[in-house]
Amino acid sequence: MLCPYEVPDYESGFPKSDFVLAVGCDELSRICPTAFHPGMIAIEPHHKHPMLTRYIQAAMHQATYELLEDGTFYGEIPACQGVWSNADNLEACREELQDSLEEWIVLGLRLGHSLPIVDNINVNLSTAEVA
């Protein structure tokens, strides 16, 4: 579980479907200080963190897929070590690969790992951003 709280749509005016995962949410901590603690993954409107969306899109463009002998599809993102998927069809493989990538990013950022720079997009948090 990334966030045990349901984040109310206080001031943004955006429907919940416009929200994506983000790290270091100062604005939402200010709006609802009891809902977050240091290191927690927060949710913000996607327009405020387009870099994360661009990073995911760029990484997915680097994905490679292979049709295996058993008829299933295998996909991986070589730059993102350990991000792979296997599914019965190509679309399901792509969807599972993106889910794996998103979870890998969130976990990596939460644990303070250095994530690879993809197409000159750096989503790593600096020490100043974490503090």
N, C-alpha and C positions, 0 to 999 in steps of 0.2 A: 504494500500500500504506500503510495507516494505522499498523500496528504490525507490525514484522518478527518479533515473538516471539509464541509461543502462550502465553497467560497461564494458568498452572496455577490450579486452583480450591483455593487454599491453605486459608484459614480460613472462607470464606463458607458453605460447605455448600450452595450453590445449583448446580444443573446449568448447564452452559454456555449452554443456551437461555435462561436468565434474565439474560444479560448484554447490555448495550447500550453504545454508545460514550459516553464521557464525557471531559471535559478536566480536567486538574489533579488527578490521582489521587494524593494524598498517602498514603492508606492502602496502596494496592498498591505504591507506591514503597518504603514502609517494609517491607512483607512480602517483596518481591522487588526489592531495590535495583539489581541488575544488569540488570533487564529494561527500565528506563525511563531516559530522559534528559530534560532540560528541553525543553518544547515538544512532546513526543511525545504522541500521543493514547493514552489508556489505556482499559482496559475495567474497569467496576465493576458490581456487582449493581445492577439497575434500581431497587430500592427506596431506594437512597441518593441518586439523582438524579431524583426524580419531576418536577422542574421541566422538565427537558429533554423528557420524555415529554409533559407537559402543553403545552409550547410547540409541539411537533410536532402534537399533536391540535388545538390552537387554530388554528394556521396552516392545517391541512388543512380545518377548518370554514369558512375564508375562501376556499377554492379556488373558482374558477369554471370551468365546462366549457362547451364549445361543440361542436356537431356540425357538421363542415365539409362543404362541397359534395362532397368526394371520399369521404364516408362515414366518415372517421376522426374521432376525438375529440381536441380540444385542451383542455388544462387549464393553469391558471396560478394563482399565489398573488400577487395584486397587491401586497401589502405586502412581498413578498420578491423584489426585483428580480432578474430573470433565472431565476427558478424556474418552469419550464414543462415540459409533456410533450405528446406526440402519439402516439396508439396506435389500433389497429383497433377496440377496444371501450372502453366507459366504465370497466370494472373495471381493465383493463390500463393505461388512462390514469391512473387514480387511483393505482395501485401505482407506476407510473413517476414520477408527480409526488411521491409521498412519498419515493421513493428519491432523487430530485433534491434535495428539500428537506433530507433528512438529510445528503447530501454537501455541500450548500451551507452548512449550519450548521457542520459539522466544518471545512471549509476556511476559512470566515469567522472562526471562533474561533481557528484555528491561525495565520491571518495577522494576527490582531489587529483585524479589521474590526468596526465597530459594527453589530450586527444590530438590526433593528427590534423594538420591544416589541410583542408580540402579546397582546391581551386582558390587559393589565397584567402579562404574564410577561416578565421581562427575563433573558435567558441570557448577557448580556455579562459578561465577567470584569472585575473591578475590578483595579487595579494591585496591591493587596494579595494578591489570589488568585493572580496570575501569579507573584509573587516567591517 
